[in-house]
Amino acid sequence: MKPANIASFEEIGKFIFLSEKPVKADLILVPGAPIKELADNAAYLWKEGYAPRILVSGKYYMTYDSLEDEFNRFSASSGDSLGCATEAEYLTKLMVMQGVDEKAIIQETESTNTFDNAKFSAKIIEEKRREEKIEHIILCCQAFHARRALMTFQSELRDIKITVCPIVTRGISIDTWMDNLKSYNLVLSELRKCGEYFKGDRMYELR
């Protein structure tokens, strides 16, 4: 028997796990994390011709430990050390290994959180727009991060259309997030951040 409040949690899942079908765009944008599935998804979208270029954003998340752990895990499974200093470089190498033309990839290597991803990526996009059309991007993020990522990038890229094409990571999907306490808490933390991070005068004016 389902809990009496399950309908509310199902609505939370629909809100957080935003997902759209990919369509032709000008740029694929990857908010960095040392997660191989992000590179897999971006490489797939590029090879399918959904956008000619990829902007991958990320230095590392606050501390280097998680990135180092991921590098070590990949090296142990592949027998090949990637020798990367940033998330952007790591994801770039994974995408190139899957057949993405390195010349099609732009790296942003200063950001350490989602707001930085959006802010620094927006600066790069504005510079590129002097020479090329960028009116529509595909946001290639983790599934449980989709809503907050969209809200954050919309706050910096106000005149650009954003299509969200996430990928399931850590086994956390709209169908599985309530299966264990860790993923349940993570998703509810994302819900909290969607409110907490966007409070205040500046964000109110951007609504």
VENRAZI-V853904 format. One record per residue. N is the residue number from 1. SS is DSSP state (H for helix, E for strand, - for the rest). NEAR is the number of other C-alpha atoms within 12 Angstrom. Layout:
N,SS,NEAR / N,SS,NEAR
//
This chain:
1,-,5 / 2,-,9 / 3,-,9 / 4,-,9 / 5,-,11 / 6,H,13 / 7,H,12 / 8,H,13 / 9,H,23 / 10,H,24 / 11,H,17 / 12,H,27 / 13,H,32 / 14,H,22 / 15,H,25 / 16,H,37 / 17,-,37 / 18,-,31 / 19,-,30 / 20,-,20 / 21,-,18 / 22,-,29 / 23,-,23 / 24,-,24 / 25,-,30 / 26,-,32 / 27,E,40 / 28,E,48 / 29,E,53 / 30,E,53 / 31,E,52 / 32,-,46 / 33,-,41 / 34,-,43 / 35,-,37 / 36,H,33 / 37,H,27 / 38,H,39 / 39,H,44 / 40,H,31 / 41,H,36 / 42,H,47 / 43,H,39 / 44,H,26 / 45,H,38 / 46,H,36 / 47,H,23 / 48,-,19 / 49,-,22 / 50,-,29 / 51,-,33 / 52,-,31 / 53,-,38 / 54,E,46 / 55,E,45 / 56,E,48 / 57,E,47 / 58,-,41 / 59,-,33 / 60,-,35 / 61,-,28 / 62,-,18 / 63,-,16 / 64,-,20 / 65,H,16 / 66,H,19 / 67,H,32 / 68,H,25 / 69,H,17 / 70,H,27 / 71,H,32 / 72,H,21 / 73,H,19 / 74,H,24 / 75,H,18 / 76,H,13 / 77,H,12 / 78,H,13 / 79,-,11 / 80,-,16 / 81,-,19 / 82,-,27 / 83,-,19 / 84,-,28 / 85,-,24 / 86,-,35 / 87,H,44 / 88,H,40 / 89,H,34 / 90,H,38 / 91,H,49 / 92,H,43 / 93,H,33 / 94,H,37 / 95,H,36 / 96,H,25 / 97,H,19 / 98,-,22 / 99,-,22 / 100,-,30 / 101,-,20 / 102,H,24 / 103,H,16 / 104,H,26 / 105,E,32 / 106,E,29 / 107,E,34 / 108,E,35 / 109,-,31 / 110,-,30 / 111,-,29 / 112,-,28 / 113,-,26 / 114,H,38 / 115,H,30 / 116,H,28 / 117,H,42 / 118,H,36 / 119,H,28 / 120,H,31 / 121,H,40 / 122,H,32 / 123,H,21 / 124,H,28 / 125,H,37 / 126,H,21 / 127,H,14 / 128,H,19 / 129,-,17 / 130,-,11 / 131,-,10 / 132,-,15 / 133,-,19 / 134,-,31 / 135,-,23 / 136,E,30 / 137,E,38 / 138,E,43 / 139,E,53 / 140,-,50 / 141,-,43 / 142,E,42 / 143,H,41 / 144,H,43 / 145,H,45 / 146,H,41 / 147,H,37 / 148,H,38 / 149,H,45 / 150,H,42 / 151,H,33 / 152,H,33 / 153,H,40 / 154,H,31 / 155,H,29 / 156,H,30 / 157,-,31 / 158,-,22 / 159,-,17 / 160,-,25 / 161,E,24 / 162,E,36 / 163,E,34 / 164,E,40 / 165,-,37 / 166,-,40 / 167,E,36 / 168,-,28 / 169,E,28 / 170,-,20 / 171,-,20 / 172,E,29 / 173,-,30 / 174,-,31 / 175,-,22 / 176,-,22 / 177,-,30 / 178,-,23 / 179,-,16 / 180,-,15 / 181,H,14 / 182,H,16 / 183,H,25 / 184,H,26 / 185,H,17 / 186,H,24 / 187,H,36 / 188,H,27 / 189,H,21 / 190,H,29 / 191,H,29 / 192,H,18 / 193,H,22 / 194,H,26 / 195,H,18 / 196,H,13 / 197,-,22 / 198,-,24 / 199,-,15 / 200,-,12 / 201,H,10 / 202,H,12 / 203,H,18 / 204,H,12 / 205,H,11 / 206,-,18 / 207,-,15
//
